Amino acid sequence: MLSYHTAQLSDLPFIIDVYNSTVASRMVTADTQPVTVESRLGWFAQHHPQTRPLWLLKWHDKACGWVSLSSFYGRPAFNKTAEISLYLHTDFRGQKLGIPILEYVESVCPALGIETIMSFIFGHNHPSIKLFKQAGYAQWGFLPTIAELDETKRDLVILGKKIVANLA
């Protein structure tokens, strides 16, 4: 069973370990070196359960990853738009957890005042693009060769979805 818990500061080392496990692949994050807990304290503090949550994910009470909603562009006109980040521990990747996680996040968006979710994914990260497209996200932007990882130019794909409150 998948469960969602508001992340606590004591969860940050696990969150950072999961994040850092993606750095070497050059597919998921634009960071080229592992980050530290200390360097992510400000990022952690920007998440608030009522507006921009950061959830620790658990599968049968075992921490399996995290998902967050972050402010987009940092200006008030975009308050109803959030960027989603989803990272799973290596033991839980490919286990079909992505769709239920996205569905959960989308289900709480209306209560958070969020109407639009965006995801920024490297063009060569086919598994993540496939996941988001299966969840109904559409390609809203394409930024060719704007990133460089190990002297290789990489594209950035912007995927988005409008969240509609269930009026039933």
DSSP file with accessible surface (Angstrom, degrees, kcal/mol):
  #  RESIDUE AA STRUCTURE BP1 BP2  ACC     N-H-->O    O-->H-N    N-H-->O    O-->H-N    TCO  KAPPA ALPHA  PHI   PSI    X-CA   Y-CA   Z-CA
    1    1 A M              0   0  149      0, 0.0    59,-3.0     0, 0.0    60,-0.4   0.000 360.0 360.0 360.0 133.4    0.0    0.0    0.0
    2    2 A L  E     -A   59   0A  30     57,-0.2     2,-0.3    58,-0.1    57,-0.2  -0.723 360.0-178.7 -89.8 132.8    1.3    3.4   -1.0
    3    3 A S  E     -A   58   0A  28     55,-2.8    55,-2.4    -2,-0.4     2,-0.4  -0.946  18.1-141.9-134.5 157.8    1.1    6.2    1.6
    4    4 A Y  E     -A   57   0A  46     -2,-0.3     2,-0.4    53,-0.2    53,-0.2  -0.971  17.7-178.6-123.9 128.9    2.0    9.9    1.6
    5    5 A H  E     -A   56   0A  71     51,-2.1    51,-3.4    -2,-0.4     2,-0.2  -0.992  36.9-108.0-131.7 133.2    3.5   11.7    4.6
    6    6 A T  E     -A   55   0A  58     -2,-0.4    49,-0.2    49,-0.2     2,-0.1  -0.421  49.7-111.8 -56.9 124.1    4.4   15.4    5.0
    7    7 A A        -     0   0    9     47,-3.0     2,-0.3    -2,-0.2    47,-0.1  -0.378  31.6-154.6 -65.0 138.6    8.2   15.3    4.9
    8    8 A Q    >>  -     0   0  108     -2,-0.1     3,-2.4     1,-0.1     4,-0.5  -0.735  31.9-106.3-106.7 160.3   10.0   16.2    8.1
    9    9 A L  G >4 S+     0   0  100      1,-0.3     3,-1.6    -2,-0.3    -1,-0.1   0.864 121.4  62.4 -55.7 -33.3   13.5   17.6    8.4
   10   10 A S  G 34 S+     0   0  100      1,-0.3     4,-0.3     2,-0.2    -1,-0.3   0.694  98.6  57.3 -66.8 -16.2   14.5   14.1    9.7
   11   11 A D  G <> S+     0   0   34     -3,-2.4     4,-2.4     1,-0.2     3,-0.4   0.600  81.7  89.9 -85.4 -13.4   13.5   12.7    6.3
   12   12 A L  H <X S+     0   0    0     -3,-1.6     4,-2.9    -4,-0.5     5,-0.3   0.871  79.9  55.9 -59.3 -40.4   15.8   15.0    4.4
   13   13 A P  H  > S+     0   0   60      0, 0.0     4,-2.4     0, 0.0    -1,-0.2   0.932 111.4  45.0 -57.9 -41.0   18.8   12.7    4.4
   14   14 A F  H  > S+     0   0   49     -3,-0.4     4,-2.5    -4,-0.3     5,-0.2   0.937 112.4  51.4 -65.0 -45.0   16.7   10.0    2.7
   15   15 A I  H  X S+     0   0    1     -4,-2.4     4,-2.4     1,-0.2    -1,-0.2   0.925 112.3  46.5 -57.5 -44.1   15.3   12.5    0.2
   16   16 A I  H  X S+     0   0    5     -4,-2.9     4,-3.4     2,-0.2    -1,-0.2   0.899 109.8  53.6 -68.6 -39.2   18.8   13.6   -0.7
   17   17 A D  H  X S+     0   0  110     -4,-2.4     4,-1.5    -5,-0.3    -2,-0.2   0.925 111.0  46.1 -60.5 -44.0   20.1   10.0   -1.0
   18   18 A V  H  < S+     0   0    1     -4,-2.5     4,-0.4     2,-0.2    -2,-0.2   0.939 115.0  47.3 -64.0 -45.9   17.3    9.2   -3.4
   19   19 A Y  H >< S+     0   0   14     -4,-2.4     3,-1.9    -5,-0.2     4,-0.4   0.948 111.1  50.9 -59.4 -49.6   17.9   12.4   -5.4
   20   20 A N  H >X S+     0   0   34     -4,-3.4     3,-1.2     1,-0.3     4,-0.6   0.785  96.2  70.1 -62.8 -25.3   21.7   11.8   -5.5
   21   21 A S  T 3< S+     0   0   51     -4,-1.5    -1,-0.3     1,-0.3     4,-0.2   0.683  99.7  50.2 -66.7 -12.6   21.1    8.3   -6.8
   22   22 A T  T <>>S+     0   0    6     -3,-1.9     6,-0.6    -4,-0.4     4,-0.6   0.581  87.8  83.4 -98.4 -12.2   20.0    9.9  -10.1
   23   23 A V  T X45S+     0   0    5     -3,-1.2     3,-1.3    -4,-0.4    -2,-0.1   0.923  87.1  52.0 -61.6 -47.2   22.9   12.3  -10.6
   24   24 A A  T 3<5S+     0   0   86     -4,-0.6    -1,-0.2     1,-0.3    -2,-0.1   0.808  99.8  63.4 -64.3 -28.1   25.3    9.8  -12.2
   25   25 A S  T 345S-     0   0   66     -3,-0.4    -1,-0.3    -4,-0.2    -2,-0.2   0.734  89.3-147.2 -69.5 -22.2   22.7    8.7  -14.9
   26   26 A R  T <<5S+     0   0   38     -3,-1.3    -3,-0.1    -4,-0.6    -2,-0.1   0.753  75.4  94.6  58.8  26.3   22.7   12.2  -16.4
   27   27 A M  S   <S+     0   0   56     -5,-0.6    95,-0.4    96,-0.0    98,-0.1   0.651  83.7  31.3-113.5 -24.3   19.0   11.5  -17.2
   28   28 A V  S    S+     0   0   49     -6,-0.6     2,-0.3     1,-0.2    94,-0.2   0.838 111.6  35.5-111.1 -44.2   17.0   13.0  -14.3
   29   29 A T        -     0   0    7     -7,-0.4    -1,-0.2     2,-0.2    -3,-0.1  -0.849  58.1-139.0-119.8 152.7   18.6   16.0  -12.7
   30   30 A A  S    S+     0   0   69     -2,-0.3     2,-0.3    -3,-0.1   118,-0.1   0.496  75.7 106.5 -85.3  -6.0   20.7   18.9  -14.0
   31   31 A D        -     0   0   55      1,-0.1    -2,-0.2   118,-0.0    -5,-0.2  -0.576  52.6-167.3 -70.3 137.2   23.0   18.6  -11.0
   32   32 A T  S    S+     0   0   63     -2,-0.3    -1,-0.1     1,-0.1    -2,-0.0   0.529  71.4  42.0-104.8  -7.9   26.3   17.1  -12.1
   33   33 A Q  S    S-     0   0  132     -9,-0.0    -1,-0.1     1,-0.0     0, 0.0  -0.966  99.2 -89.7-132.4 151.0   27.5   16.4   -8.6
   34   34 A P        -     0   0   84      0, 0.0     2,-0.2     0, 0.0    -2,-0.1  -0.236  42.9-133.3 -56.8 147.5   25.7   15.0   -5.5
   35   35 A V        -     0   0   19    -19,-0.2     2,-0.3    -4,-0.1   -15,-0.1  -0.598  14.4-126.4 -98.4 165.5   24.1   17.6   -3.3
   36   36 A T     >  -     0   0   70     -2,-0.2     4,-0.9     1,-0.1     5,-0.1  -0.739  19.3-117.4-109.6 159.9   24.3   17.7    0.5
   37   37 A V  T >4 S+     0   0   40     -2,-0.3     3,-1.1     1,-0.2     4,-0.4   0.933 117.3  53.4 -57.2 -44.8   21.6   17.9    3.1
   38   38 A E  G >4 S+     0   0  137      1,-0.3     3,-1.1     2,-0.2     4,-0.4   0.887 104.9  53.3 -61.1 -38.3   22.9   21.3    4.1
   39   39 A S  G 34 S+     0   0   72      1,-0.2    -1,-0.3     2,-0.1     4,-0.3   0.683 110.4  48.8 -72.6 -14.3   22.7   22.7    0.6
   40   40 A R  G <X S+     0   0   49     -3,-1.1     4,-2.6    -4,-0.9    -1,-0.2   0.342  79.1  97.8-107.6   7.2   19.1   21.6    0.3
   41   41 A L  H <> S+     0   0   76     -3,-1.1     4,-2.4    -4,-0.4    -1,-0.1   0.905  85.6  49.3 -62.2 -41.3   17.8   23.1    3.6
   42   42 A G  H  > S+     0   0   48     -4,-0.4     4,-1.0     2,-0.2    -1,-0.2   0.918 111.1  49.6 -63.3 -42.9   16.5   26.3    1.9
   43   43 A W  H >4 S+     0   0   35     -4,-0.3     3,-0.8     1,-0.2     4,-0.3   0.930 110.9  50.3 -60.4 -45.4   14.7   24.1   -0.7
   44   44 A F  H >< S+     0   0   37     -4,-2.6     3,-1.7     1,-0.2    -2,-0.2   0.924 106.9  54.5 -59.8 -43.0   13.2   22.0    2.0
   45   45 A A  H 3< S+     0   0   61     -4,-2.4    -1,-0.2     1,-0.3    -2,-0.2   0.718  96.7  66.6 -66.4 -20.3   12.0   25.2    3.9
   46   46 A Q  T << S+     0   0  128     -4,-1.0     2,-0.5    -3,-0.8    -1,-0.3   0.560  85.3  88.5 -77.7  -6.9   10.2   26.4    0.7
   47   47 A H    <   +     0   0   19     -3,-1.7     7,-0.1    -4,-0.3    23,-0.1  -0.823  53.6 177.5 -98.5 130.9    7.7   23.5    1.0
   48   48 A H  B >>  -G   52   0B  92      4,-0.9     4,-1.8    -2,-0.5     3,-1.6  -0.999  32.7-132.3-133.1 131.7    4.6   24.0    3.1
   49   49 A P  T 34 S+     0   0   59      0, 0.0    -1,-0.1     0, 0.0    -2,-0.0   0.800 105.7  50.1 -54.8 -31.3    1.9   21.3    3.5
   50   50 A Q  T 34 S+     0   0  137      2,-0.1    -3,-0.0     1,-0.1     0, 0.0   0.640 131.8   7.3 -85.0 -14.3   -0.9   23.8    2.8
   51   51 A T  T <4 S+     0   0   66     -3,-1.6    -1,-0.1    18,-0.1    -4,-0.1   0.645 137.9  16.3-134.0 -47.5    0.5   25.3   -0.4
   52   52 A R  B  < S-G   48   0B  17     -4,-1.8    -4,-0.9     2,-0.0    -2,-0.1  -0.660  79.6-165.7-136.5  77.9    3.7   23.6   -1.8
   53   53 A P        -     0   0    1      0, 0.0    16,-2.4     0, 0.0     2,-0.4  -0.224  17.1-158.1 -72.6 156.5    3.9   20.1   -0.1
   54   54 A L  E     - B   0  68A   6     14,-0.2   -47,-3.0   -47,-0.1     2,-0.4  -0.989  19.9-164.4-128.2 115.3    6.8   17.8    0.0
   55   55 A W  E     -AB   6  67A  17     12,-3.1    12,-1.9    -2,-0.4     2,-0.5  -0.889  17.7-141.7-108.7 137.9    5.7   14.2    0.7
   56   56 A L  E     -AB   5  66A   6    -51,-3.4   -51,-2.1    -2,-0.4     2,-0.4  -0.814  27.6-140.9 -85.6 129.2    7.7   11.2    1.8
   57   57 A L  E     -AB   4  65A   0      8,-3.0     7,-2.9    -2,-0.5     8,-1.2  -0.796  18.4-170.7 -96.5 137.7    6.4    8.2   -0.1
   58   58 A K  E     -AB   3  63A  59    -55,-2.4   -55,-2.8    -2,-0.4     2,-0.6  -0.991  14.0-159.6-129.7 138.3    6.1    4.9    1.7
   59   59 A W  E >  S-AB   2  62A  95      3,-2.8     3,-1.6    -2,-0.4   -57,-0.2  -0.977  88.3 -18.3-113.5 112.9    5.2    1.5    0.2
   60   60 A H  T 3  S-     0   0  121    -59,-3.0    -1,-0.2    -2,-0.6   -58,-0.1   0.929 130.2 -52.3  51.6  49.0    4.0   -0.8    3.0
   61   61 A D  T 3  S+     0   0  135    -60,-0.4     2,-0.5     1,-0.2    -1,-0.3   0.537 115.2 116.7  67.3  11.9    5.5    1.5    5.6
   62   62 A K  E <  S-B   59   0A 120     -3,-1.6    -3,-2.8     2,-0.0    -1,-0.2  -0.942  74.7-112.6-110.4 127.3    9.0    1.5    3.9
   63   63 A A  E     +B   58   0A  29     -2,-0.5    -5,-0.3    -5,-0.2     3,-0.1  -0.336  43.7 165.8 -57.0 128.0   10.3    4.8    2.5
   64   64 A C  E     -     0   0A   0     -7,-2.9    25,-3.0     1,-0.3     2,-0.3   0.461  53.7 -54.7-126.4  -6.7   10.3    4.4   -1.3
   65   65 A G  E     -BC  57  88A   0     -8,-1.2    -8,-3.0    23,-0.3    -1,-0.3  -0.992  50.6 -99.5 162.6-161.8   10.7    8.0   -2.6
   66   66 A W  E     -BC  56  87A   4     21,-2.7    21,-2.7    -2,-0.3     2,-0.3  -0.983  14.3-162.8-154.1 157.2    9.4   11.5   -2.5
   67   67 A V  E     -BC  55  86A   0    -12,-1.9   -12,-3.1    -2,-0.3     2,-0.3  -0.990  14.9-177.5-142.3 142.2    7.2   13.9   -4.5
   68   68 A S  E     -BC  54  85A   0     17,-2.4    17,-2.1    -2,-0.3     2,-0.5  -0.968  23.3-143.5-139.9 157.6    7.0   17.6   -4.3
   69   69 A L  E     - C   0  84A   0    -16,-2.4     2,-0.3    -2,-0.3    15,-0.2  -0.993  27.3-174.2-116.9 126.4    5.2   20.6   -5.7
   70   70 A S  E     - C   0  83A  20     13,-2.7    13,-3.0    -2,-0.5   -23,-0.1  -0.874  32.2 -92.1-120.2 154.8    7.3   23.8   -6.0
   71   71 A S  E     - C   0  82A  68     -2,-0.3     2,-0.5    11,-0.2    11,-0.2  -0.332  38.2-132.5 -63.9 143.9    6.4   27.3   -7.0
   72   72 A F  S >  S-     0   0   46      9,-0.9     3,-0.7     6,-0.4     9,-0.2  -0.891  76.5 -16.9-102.5 125.3    6.8   28.0  -10.7
   73   73 A Y  T 3  S-     0   0  146     -2,-0.5    -1,-0.1     1,-0.2     6,-0.1   0.282  91.5-110.2  69.3 -10.7    8.6   31.2  -11.7
   74   74 A G  T 3  S+     0   0   69      1,-0.2    -1,-0.2     4,-0.1     5,-0.0   0.706  80.0 115.8  68.1  22.0    8.3   32.8   -8.3
   75   75 A R  S X  S-     0   0  137     -3,-0.7     3,-2.3     1,-0.1    -1,-0.2  -0.953  73.3-118.5-125.3 147.6    5.8   35.5   -9.2
   76   76 A P  G >  S+     0   0  103      0, 0.0     3,-2.0     0, 0.0     4,-0.2   0.791 107.8  67.2 -56.0 -31.9    2.3   36.0   -7.9
   77   77 A A  G 3  S+     0   0   95      1,-0.3     3,-0.3     2,-0.1    -3,-0.0   0.740 103.0  48.9 -62.1 -18.7    0.6   35.6  -11.3
   78   78 A F  G X  S+     0   0   73     -3,-2.3     3,-2.1     1,-0.2    -6,-0.4   0.173  72.7 115.2-105.9  17.3    1.8   32.0  -11.3
   79   79 A N  T <  S+     0   0   96     -3,-2.0    -1,-0.2     1,-0.3    -2,-0.1   0.764  75.4  54.9 -59.8 -25.6    0.5   31.0   -7.8
   80   80 A K  T 3  S+     0   0  114     -3,-0.3    35,-2.9    -4,-0.2    36,-1.9   0.328  98.7  77.6 -92.1  10.0   -2.0   28.5   -9.2
   81   81 A T  E <   - d   0 116A  21     -3,-2.1    -9,-0.9    34,-0.2     2,-0.3  -0.952  59.9-178.5-118.7 138.1    0.8   26.7  -11.2
   82   82 A A  E     -Cd  71 117A   0     34,-2.3    36,-2.6    -2,-0.4     2,-0.5  -0.969  24.3-130.1-135.7 151.6    3.3   24.3   -9.6
   83   83 A E  E     -Cd  70 118A  60    -13,-3.0   -13,-2.7    -2,-0.3     2,-0.4  -0.866  25.7-144.6 -97.3 132.4    6.2   22.3  -10.8
   84   84 A I  E     -C   69   0A   3     34,-2.6     2,-0.4    -2,-0.5    36,-0.4  -0.776  14.1-172.0 -99.5 140.7    6.2   18.6   -9.8
   85   85 A S  E     -C   68   0A  26    -17,-2.1   -17,-2.4    -2,-0.4     2,-0.4  -1.000   4.3-177.0-128.0 132.9    9.2   16.6   -8.9
   86   86 A L  E     +C   67   0A  33     -2,-0.4     2,-0.4   -19,-0.2   -19,-0.2  -0.989   4.8 172.6-135.9 122.1    9.0   12.8   -8.4
   87   87 A Y  E     -C   66   0A  29    -21,-2.7   -21,-2.7    -2,-0.4     2,-0.4  -0.998  10.0-164.7-133.5 130.0   11.9   10.6   -7.3
   88   88 A L  E     -C   65   0A  23     -2,-0.4   -23,-0.3   -23,-0.2     5,-0.1  -0.902  29.3-106.5-114.4 144.8   11.8    6.9   -6.4
   89   89 A H    >>  -     0   0   54    -25,-3.0     3,-2.6    -2,-0.4     4,-0.7  -0.310  38.9-109.4 -59.7 147.1   14.4    4.9   -4.6
   90   90 A T  G >4 S+     0   0   73      1,-0.3     3,-0.7     2,-0.2    -1,-0.1   0.828 117.9  60.5 -53.7 -32.8   16.2    2.5   -7.0
   91   91 A D  G 34 S+     0   0  104      1,-0.2    -1,-0.3     3,-0.0    -2,-0.1   0.656 110.0  42.0 -69.1 -14.6   14.5   -0.5   -5.4
   92   92 A F  G X4 S+     0   0   21     -3,-2.6     3,-1.2   -28,-0.2     5,-0.3   0.421  83.7 114.0-116.0   0.3   11.1    0.9   -6.3
   93   93 A R  T << S+     0   0   94     -3,-0.7    -6,-0.0    -4,-0.7    -4,-0.0  -0.462  81.1  21.6 -72.2 144.3   11.7    2.2   -9.9
   94   94 A G  T 3  S+     0   0   76     -2,-0.1    -1,-0.2     1,-0.1    -4,-0.0   0.615  88.9 114.9  76.1  13.1    9.8    0.3  -12.6
   95   95 A Q  S <  S-     0   0  120     -3,-1.2    -2,-0.1     0, 0.0    -1,-0.1   0.195  89.8-108.4-100.0  12.4    7.2   -0.9  -10.0
   96   96 A K  S    S+     0   0  186      1,-0.1    -3,-0.1     3,-0.0    -4,-0.0   0.833  82.0 126.4  66.1  35.3    4.3    1.0  -11.5
   97   97 A L     >  +     0   0   10     -5,-0.3     4,-1.9     2,-0.1     5,-0.2   0.661  50.5  80.0 -91.8 -18.4    4.0    3.5   -8.7
   98   98 A G  H  > S+     0   0    9      1,-0.2     4,-2.7     2,-0.2     5,-0.2   0.909  89.4  48.9 -59.7 -49.2    4.3    6.6  -10.8
   99   99 A I  H  > S+     0   0   45      1,-0.2     4,-2.8     2,-0.2     5,-0.2   0.952 112.4  47.0 -62.0 -49.3    0.6    6.8  -12.0
  100  100 A P  H  > S+     0   0   51      0, 0.0     4,-2.2     0, 0.0    -1,-0.2   0.887 112.7  51.4 -61.6 -33.3   -0.9    6.4   -8.6
  101  101 A I  H  X S+     0   0    0     -4,-1.9     4,-2.6     2,-0.2    -2,-0.2   0.953 111.5  46.0 -66.0 -47.1    1.5    9.0   -7.2
  102  102 A L  H  X S+     0   0    0     -4,-2.7     4,-2.7     1,-0.2     5,-0.2   0.911 111.8  52.4 -62.0 -40.9    0.6   11.5   -9.9
  103  103 A E  H  X S+     0   0  117     -4,-2.8     4,-2.0    -5,-0.2    -1,-0.2   0.909 109.8  49.1 -62.1 -40.7   -3.1   10.8   -9.4
  104  104 A Y  H  X S+     0   0   74     -4,-2.2     4,-1.3    -5,-0.2    -2,-0.2   0.954 111.4  48.2 -62.7 -49.5   -2.8   11.4   -5.7
  105  105 A V  H >X S+     0   0    0     -4,-2.6     4,-1.0     1,-0.2     3,-0.7   0.938 112.3  49.4 -57.5 -46.1   -0.9   14.7   -6.2
  106  106 A E  H 3< S+     0   0   27     -4,-2.7     3,-0.4     1,-0.2    -1,-0.2   0.872 105.5  58.7 -61.3 -35.5   -3.5   15.8   -8.8
  107  107 A S  H 3< S+     0   0   81     -4,-2.0     4,-0.3     1,-0.2    -1,-0.2   0.789 109.8  42.2 -67.5 -27.6   -6.4   14.9   -6.4
  108  108 A V  H <X S+     0   0   31     -4,-1.3     4,-1.1    -3,-0.7     3,-0.4   0.602  90.9  89.4 -94.6  -9.4   -5.1   17.3   -3.7
  109  109 A C  H >X>S+     0   0    0     -4,-1.0     5,-2.5    -3,-0.4     3,-0.7   0.882  81.1  56.5 -57.4 -43.7   -4.2   20.2   -6.0
  110  110 A P  H >45S+     0   0   59      0, 0.0     3,-1.3     0, 0.0    -1,-0.2   0.923 106.8  50.1 -57.1 -40.2   -7.6   21.8   -5.9
  111  111 A A  H 345S+     0   0   96     -3,-0.4    -2,-0.2    -4,-0.3    -3,-0.1   0.761 110.6  51.2 -67.9 -22.7   -7.4   22.1   -2.1
  112  112 A L  H <<5S-     0   0   27     -4,-1.1    -1,-0.3    -3,-0.7    -3,-0.1   0.448 117.6-113.3 -89.9  -3.7   -3.9   23.6   -2.5
  113  113 A G  T <<5 +     0   0   37     -3,-1.3     2,-0.5    -4,-0.6    -2,-0.1   0.706  69.8 142.7  78.0  20.4   -5.2   26.2   -5.0
  114  114 A I      < +     0   0    2     -5,-2.5    -1,-0.3    -6,-0.2   -33,-0.2  -0.845  21.1 166.3-100.8 126.4   -3.2   24.6   -7.8
  115  115 A E        +     0   0   94    -35,-2.9    48,-3.4    -2,-0.5     2,-0.4   0.566  66.2  41.5-109.1 -18.0   -4.8   24.5  -11.3
  116  116 A T  E     -dE  81 162A   6    -36,-1.9   -34,-2.3    46,-0.3     2,-0.4  -0.999  59.8-164.5-138.0 134.8   -1.8   23.6  -13.4
  117  117 A I  E     -dE  82 161A   0     44,-2.6    44,-2.1    -2,-0.4     2,-0.4  -0.963  10.5-170.3-117.9 137.2    1.1   21.2  -12.9
  118  118 A M  E     -dE  83 160A  23    -36,-2.6   -34,-2.6    -2,-0.4     2,-0.4  -0.937   5.9-164.6-124.7 149.2    4.2   21.4  -15.0
  119  119 A S  E     - E   0 159A   7     40,-3.0    40,-2.9    -2,-0.4     2,-0.6  -0.999   9.0-152.6-133.3 136.8    7.1   19.0  -15.3
  120  120 A F  E     + E   0 158A  58     -2,-0.4     2,-0.4   -36,-0.4    38,-0.2  -0.944  25.8 172.4-111.5 114.9   10.5   19.7  -16.8
  121  121 A I  E     - E   0 157A  10     36,-2.9    36,-3.4    -2,-0.6   -93,-0.1  -0.973  36.9-110.2-130.9 135.0   12.1   16.5  -18.1
  122  122 A F  E >   - E   0 156A  13    -95,-0.4     3,-2.0    -2,-0.4    34,-0.3  -0.366  31.6-123.4 -58.6 141.1   15.3   16.0  -20.2
  123  123 A G  T 3  S+     0   0   17     32,-2.2    -1,-0.1     1,-0.3    33,-0.1   0.752 110.4  54.8 -60.8 -26.0   14.4   14.9  -23.7
  124  124 A H  T 3  S+     0   0   32     31,-0.4     2,-1.7     1,-0.2    -1,-0.3   0.477  81.2  94.2 -89.2   1.2   16.4   11.7  -23.4
  125  125 A N    <>  +     0   0    7     -3,-2.0     4,-2.1     1,-0.2     3,-0.3  -0.538  49.5 165.7 -89.9  70.0   14.6   10.6  -20.2
  126  126 A H  H  >  +     0   0  133     -2,-1.7     4,-2.8     1,-0.2     5,-0.2   0.859  66.3  57.4 -59.4 -38.9   12.1    8.5  -22.1
  127  127 A P  H  > S+     0   0   86      0, 0.0     4,-2.3     0, 0.0    -1,-0.2   0.928 110.6  43.6 -60.9 -42.0   10.7    6.6  -19.0
  128  128 A S  H  > S+     0   0   37     -3,-0.3     4,-2.5     2,-0.2     5,-0.2   0.913 113.9  49.8 -70.0 -41.0    9.7    9.8  -17.3
  129  129 A I  H  X S+     0   0   22     -4,-2.1     4,-2.6     1,-0.2     5,-0.2   0.940 111.7  49.6 -61.0 -43.9    8.2   11.3  -20.4
  130  130 A K  H  X S+     0   0  132     -4,-2.8     4,-2.6    -5,-0.2    -2,-0.2   0.924 110.1  51.2 -60.5 -44.5    6.3    8.1  -21.0
  131  131 A L  H  X S+     0   0   33     -4,-2.3     4,-1.5    -5,-0.2    -2,-0.2   0.952 112.6  44.3 -57.6 -52.0    5.0    8.2  -17.4
  132  132 A F  H  <>S+     0   0   10     -4,-2.5     5,-2.5     1,-0.2    -1,-0.2   0.901 113.2  50.4 -66.2 -37.5    3.7   11.7  -17.6
  133  133 A K  H ><5S+     0   0  102     -4,-2.6     3,-1.8    -5,-0.2    -1,-0.2   0.908 107.9  53.6 -66.5 -38.2    2.1   11.3  -21.0
  134  134 A Q  H 3<5S+     0   0  126     -4,-2.6    -1,-0.2     1,-0.3    -2,-0.2   0.822 105.5  55.6 -62.6 -29.4    0.4    8.2  -19.8
  135  135 A A  T 3<5S-     0   0   14     -4,-1.5    -1,-0.3    -5,-0.2    -2,-0.2   0.326 129.5 -96.8 -86.1   6.6   -1.0   10.3  -16.9
  136  136 A G  T < 5S+     0   0   49     -3,-1.8     2,-0.2     1,-0.3    -3,-0.2   0.568  74.8 144.5  93.6  10.1   -2.5   12.8  -19.4
  137  137 A Y      < -     0   0    7     -5,-2.5     2,-0.3    -6,-0.2    -1,-0.3  -0.587  34.3-151.1 -80.3 145.1    0.3   15.4  -19.5
  138  138 A A  E     -F  160   0A  48     22,-2.6    22,-2.6    -2,-0.2     2,-0.6  -0.827  24.7-100.6-114.2 154.9    0.9   17.1  -22.8
  139  139 A Q  E     +F  159   0A  94     -2,-0.3    20,-0.3    20,-0.2     3,-0.1  -0.643  42.1 169.2 -75.5 118.9    4.0   18.6  -24.2
  140  140 A W  E     +     0   0A 115     18,-3.0     2,-0.3    -2,-0.6    19,-0.2   0.508  62.1  11.7-106.2 -13.1    3.8   22.3  -23.8
  141  141 A G  E     -F  158   0A  18     17,-1.6    17,-2.5     2,-0.0     2,-0.4  -0.992  50.3-160.0-162.7 158.0    7.3   23.2  -24.6
  142  142 A F  E     -F  157   0A  95     -2,-0.3    15,-0.2    15,-0.2    13,-0.0  -0.948   5.5-171.2-145.4 119.2   10.6   22.0  -26.1
  143  143 A L  E >   -F  156   0A  68     13,-3.1    13,-2.3    -2,-0.4     3,-0.8  -0.910  22.9-142.2-114.3 100.3   13.9   23.8  -25.4
  144  144 A P  E 3   -     0   0A  71      0, 0.0    11,-0.2     0, 0.0    10,-0.1  -0.420  67.3 -19.1 -72.2 135.8   16.5   22.2  -27.7
  145  145 A T  E 3  S+     0   0A  81     -2,-0.2    10,-0.3     1,-0.1     8,-0.0   0.748  84.6 136.9  45.2  43.4   20.1   21.7  -26.5
  146  146 A I  E <   +     0   0A 101     -3,-0.8     2,-0.3     8,-0.7     9,-0.2   0.604  58.8  58.2 -93.0 -10.3   19.8   24.1  -23.6
  147  147 A A  E     -F  154   0A  22      7,-2.1     7,-3.1     2,-0.0     2,-0.4  -0.855  66.0-154.3-115.9 155.1   21.6   21.8  -21.1
  148  148 A E  E     +F  153   0A 106     -2,-0.3     2,-0.5     5,-0.2     5,-0.2  -0.980  12.4 177.6-131.9 121.4   25.0   20.3  -21.2
  149  149 A L  E >  S-F  152   0A   6      3,-2.7     3,-1.5    -2,-0.4    -2,-0.0  -0.982  76.9 -19.0-123.4 116.7   25.9   17.1  -19.3
  150  150 A D  T 3  S-     0   0  103     -2,-0.5    -1,-0.2     1,-0.3     3,-0.1   0.919 128.0 -52.0  52.2  48.2   29.4   15.7  -19.7
  151  151 A E  T 3  S+     0   0  174      1,-0.2     2,-0.5    -3,-0.1    -1,-0.3   0.619 115.0 118.5  65.1  16.6   29.9   17.8  -22.9
  152  152 A T  E <   - F   0 149A  62     -3,-1.5    -3,-2.7     2,-0.0     2,-0.2  -0.961  63.6-130.9-113.2 126.1   26.7   16.4  -24.4
  153  153 A K  E     - F   0 148A 123     -2,-0.5     2,-0.4    -5,-0.2    -5,-0.2  -0.547  27.7-164.0 -74.0 138.9   24.0   18.9  -25.3
  154  154 A R  E     - F   0 147A  74     -7,-3.1    -7,-2.1    -2,-0.2    -8,-0.7  -0.954  12.9-130.7-130.4 145.3   20.5   17.9  -24.0
  155  155 A D  E     -     0   0A  52     -2,-0.4   -32,-2.2   -10,-0.3     2,-0.5  -0.537  14.7-141.1 -86.4 157.7   17.0   19.0  -24.7
  156  156 A L  E     -EF 122 143A  32    -13,-2.3   -13,-3.1   -34,-0.3     2,-0.5  -0.985  11.2-159.2-121.8 127.2   14.4   20.0  -22.1
  157  157 A V  E     -EF 121 142A   6    -36,-3.4   -36,-2.9    -2,-0.5     2,-0.6  -0.901   5.3-151.9-105.4 131.9   10.8   19.0  -22.6
  158  158 A I  E     -EF 120 141A  23    -17,-2.5   -18,-3.0    -2,-0.5   -17,-1.6  -0.926  14.9-174.0-105.7 120.2    8.1   20.8  -20.7
  159  159 A L  E     +EF 119 139A   0    -40,-2.9   -40,-3.0    -2,-0.6     2,-0.3  -0.902   6.9 178.6-112.1 143.7    5.0   18.8  -19.9
  160  160 A G  E     -EF 118 138A   1    -22,-2.6   -22,-2.6    -2,-0.4     2,-0.3  -0.951  15.4-168.4-143.9 163.0    1.9   20.2  -18.4
  161  161 A K  E     -E  117   0A  46    -44,-2.1   -44,-2.6    -2,-0.3     2,-0.4  -0.963  20.9-132.9-152.8 134.1   -1.6   19.4  -17.3
  162  162 A K  E     -E  116   0A 130     -2,-0.3     2,-0.6   -46,-0.2   -46,-0.3  -0.732  25.0-141.0 -82.4 134.3   -4.6   21.4  -16.2
  163  163 A I        -     0   0   22    -48,-3.4     2,-0.5    -2,-0.4    -2,-0.0  -0.868  14.1-161.8-100.8 124.4   -6.2   20.1  -13.0
  164  164 A V        -     0   0  123     -2,-0.6     2,-0.1   -48,-0.0   -55,-0.1  -0.914  19.6-123.6-109.2 126.0   -9.9   20.1  -13.0
  165  165 A A        -     0   0   46     -2,-0.5     2,-0.7     1,-0.1   -58,-0.1  -0.413  30.3-110.1 -65.4 140.3  -11.7   19.9   -9.6
  166  166 A N        -     0   0  142      1,-0.2    -1,-0.1   -59,-0.1     0, 0.0  -0.628  33.7-174.5 -73.1 115.1  -14.2   17.0   -9.4
  167  167 A L              0   0  160     -2,-0.7    -1,-0.2    -3,-0.0    -2,-0.1   0.340 360.0 360.0 -95.6   7.1  -17.6   18.7   -9.4
  168  168 A A              0   0  128      0, 0.0    -2,-0.0     0, 0.0     0, 0.0  -0.208 360.0 360.0 -70.5 360.0  -19.6   15.5   -8.8
